[in-house]
Structure formats: C-alpha cells, structure tokens
Amino acid sequence: MEAIGQQFFNLAIMERALPLLLMGLRQTIVICLIVIPLGLAGGLAFALLSRTSLSPVRWAAVVAIDFFRAVPPLVLLIFVYSGLPFAGLRPSPFAAVGIAFLLNTSSYYGEIYRAGIESIGLGQWDAARSTGLTLSQTLAYVVLPQAMRNVLPDLVSNTVEVVKLTSIASVVALPELLYSADMARSVTFNSSPLVLAAAIYLIMLWPIVRLVSRLERRIAT
Amino acid sequence: MDRGFGFLDAFFKWELIERYFPTIMQGMAVTIEIAAAVVLTGISLGLLLAVARSFRVLPASALIVLFADIFRALPPLVLVLLVYFGLPNVGINLPSFAVLWLVLSLVLAAFCEEIFWAGILSVPKGQWEAARSTGLGFLGTLIYVVLPQALRLTVPPITNRTIAITKNTALGTVIGVGEILNQATTAQSFSGNATPLMMGAIAYVMLFIPVVALGRFLETRFSWRRA
C-alpha cells in the first residue's frame, strides 16, 4: 500500500510537475481549438460531397471517409511526420499533428453528419423546395438543423474522442499534456505525474462523458 | 538527399517491399491476435457489467458507473503508459502485449457496458412486467425477453466502438509490442526509406476497410428508429 502511494500518488512530485503539465495542457487546448472547429467544418464538407449528384466526387468522398476511418490515427500521424520527409516535405510536429488529426477527425464528423442528413425524410426536402427555398436554403434552414439534433450525441461523443486523441501527439514529441507528464515521469522515475495528467483529463472530460450518456439515453427511449 | 530519388523509390521500392513483406505480415498476425483477444474480453466484460447493473444493487451499480466513466474519459495512451511504467514499480511485471490487451479490454468493456445498459433501458417496462407475470424469474426475463430485444439495438454502436478501439492496437508500438506499426517504423529506420511505412498503412487499410464497411452495413440494417 505504501509503495503504491509513493509510486502513484506522490504529492511532492505532483506539485513539482504541475507547472510543466499546465504548459502541456495549454498546448493540448491549442490543438483542440484548431482541430475541433476545422474538423467540424471539414466533416460537413465531406458529408455534403458524399451526397452530391456528381458520382465521381461522391465516390471519392465516400472512399476518403472510409479510408481515414480505417487507418488508425497514430499510423496516419507517423506516416505524415516521418513519411512526408521522403517526399521532400518536412512538417513540424505541430503541422504533422494538425494534418493527421484533421483528416481523421473530419472523416469521423463527416460520417456522423452523413448519417444525420440521411435520417431526414425526403418529404422534408420536397416540402421545403416546394415552398420556394433553394437547395442550399433547404439544407441550411430545414435539413441540417434537424439532422444535427438527431446526431447531437454522436457529435459530442466524437468531440470527446478528439480531445483524447490529442494525447498521441506525444509520440512525435509535441509537448502536450501527456508528453509533459511522461517527461516528468522519466525524470523522477515515478508514475505520479502520469496520474496527475490522468486527473486533468478526467476533470476536462468527465462532465462531457456524463452528458453524452444522458443525451444517448434520451434518444434511446 | 530527399530530392535525389523519386516518389516511387521513396514509397514503393520493390526490393524493400520484397524484403519487408514477411515482417509486416508478422506484425499483422500480432495485431489480429491482440485485436481478437481485446474484442472477446472487452465485449464479454461489458455485457457482464451491464447485466450486473440491471440488478440495481446501489453500491455495485455506482462502482460500475465509476469504472465506465473513468475508462471512457481517459485517453487510452495515458492508461497504457500508466500501466506499463507504473506496475513494475510496485512489483507487477506484465509483458507489453499483456499491458496493451488489458488496457484496451477495459476501455472497450467500459464503452460496451454503457451501450448494453442503454439497450436494456430501452426495452419498455411492460415487457419486464409481462414476462414476470408469466412466471419467469428475474434472470429468465433478462435472458429470454429483455436481452434479445436490447442486443439487437446495440449491434451498430457496439460494432463502431469495437472498430475504433481495436485500431488502438497501434498504440502498442509506443511500448514495443511488435504489431504492424512497430514493424513498419523499425523497418523504415533500418532501410532509410518510407516504403515500409506505406506497407504498414496499406496493411491497416486492408484489415480495417472491410470492418468499416461492415459497420456501415450493420448501421443501416439494425438502425435505431429515430423520430
């Protein structure tokens, strides 16, 4: 018991590691603030492209969505970070993380939007068009608001996944929360900084996880 | 140096494909083994926990919810590092593949418990009451009446979650599990060429595209009826 306390809940070490971890947390938040809004926008683009009447574009969008959902994000990240230099491009860790996460996140959001749009009956489209709304007005004022409501739990839960995803940026040495904690761990030979990082992730994400459960249950019943 | 050789030489060099094909295949076998083990233990543990929760014994339910919340909120890589570096210091030594299996199973179980529980809740109370009034016991009602209806609804979300979590087997590379990504990055640094990375990516796509397509099919086949 004593050993577990020393090894995982050493307050003195946590206190020393805290400033470093808070710097990492800032980096984590910066990544989220870039990837989540751009991913939501990119996802909408993916979803709309996967429903256009132009079949080559439609197929390309569906293939892209499936491809980036099939490749584990860590594989994509390492491919961008250490593969692209062989093609003459040298992305910084931050740029590599941005590119890889955007591709991954957009395709997940894209699939969610797509399911949402498909959940809206064709009658809604016909009715809206017959009142004189154009195609884009129908989409913006009639279909998307209802579609978003239907898939809200999935959008929120995917956003939790994006925040959790940022932790793998540590693999390419981007000093975000987990990287900082792991650095503190390797310096102190003690797991307490990792426990502290876990606590920070929990404080950020637990309320949202609860919210997702509640939203999902409301729709299920 | 990068400009010196062309795109094909950097990403699709034939002799490297030949040389590293067996290595990548080996990685693929490891990935499949761990993924299968995770799917098996994760889903069964999740179902077990959801069933346990349906007995509605307060302290047990609270613990299950706590477990599910924590393992859904924490990034898997944090858990992997915590278990891998933390346990040896308290005298428990697990091989790295066991660490990966353990962590991913627990994460999958947490998500599955929530999904199964939502499924169980979605079965109307009348079904419980009708079954009980025919003389079925609590477990009989659960097994013969409630679960068959509940599980049907949970097929698409369980499939999607399972795919997402088995993809996390790639995290094993960080702690040295010899799965696809690990073999590919090792081969890449030995050969100084991106071909093995490309092979690794292709291996993942071949493994997961059919599963992703299956997930989409199940989604339409068993779709929740939403208003």
Interface residues (C-beta under 8 A of the other chain):
Chain A: A3 I4 Q7 F8 D66 F67 R69 A70 V71 P72 P73 L74 V75 L76 I78 F79 S82 G83 P85 F86 A87 G88 A115 S119 N150 V160 E161 K164 L165 T166 S167 I168 S170 V171 L178 A181 D182 R185 F189 N190 S191 L194 V195 A197 A198 Y201 L202 L205 W206 I208 V209 R210 S213 E216 R217 I219 A220 T221
Chain B: D2 R3 F7 A10 F11 D69 I70 R72 A73 L74 P75 P76 L77 V78 L79 L81 L82 F85 G86 N89 V90 G91 E114 A118 G119 L121 S122 L153 A164 K167 N168 T169 A170 L171 T173 V174 I180 L181 T185 Q188 N193 A194 L197 M198 G200 A201 Y204 V205 L207 F208 I209 V211 V212 A213 R216 E219 W224 R226
